[in-house]
Amino acid sequence: MTDQQARELLKSSPQKAHRLIFDEYYNYVYTIVFNRLRSSASREDIDECVSDVFSDVFLHYSTDNKYSGDIKGFIAAIARNRAVDMFRRIRARSVDTVPMDGEEAVQLSSPENVSELAEKAETCHALLDAVKSLGEPDSSIIMQKYYYGRKSAEIADTVGIKPEAVRKRLSRAMDKLRKILTDIGEGR
């Protein structure tokens, strides 16, 4: 959808325009937000941030020409800014030192085990690297299936192959991924 098409549809049917913008750019926004927040936010925080992005887009994207550019760039800028805002809010909630009456900061205990969190983050990065190493379209199929919870028919539409082929490629890609992860595990 081009910027001009979105503006014209927005004039005639705002609800339809919003729905099409959401459908077309949801994956894009989710990817931006997820990549910025994956190490520090919960899934609920990420979903909330994605919702905030579309709320801002629908509030600020209008038919007038104050913004003259690609709608994708406009959406990406809002997604990045909202993800940064969410990151700052999460960090502010998790501050673990508190200065007391001019004294040194006192360390508060945290229920989270830092070494477990670090190991989990390392495992997530290794998994994402392994998925990326599969190449296209296998990595996209796995990401859409397991990260976004999409069905084969939905994946087929975005990748441009039949649902049966998606299921077959997914099965083969999972076999390759198991082998890659087994090799990584044996190398440690």
Secondary structure, 3 states (H helix, E strand, C coil): CCHHHHHHHHHHCHHHHHHHHHHHHHHHHHHHHHHHHCCCCCHHHHHHHHHHHHHHHHHHCCCCCCCCCCHHHHHHHHHHHHHHHHHHHHHHHCCCEEECCCCCEEECCCCCCHHHHHHHHHHHHHHHHHHHHCCCCHHHHHHHHHHCCCCHHHHHHHHCCCHHHHHHHHHHHHHHHHHHHHHHHHHC
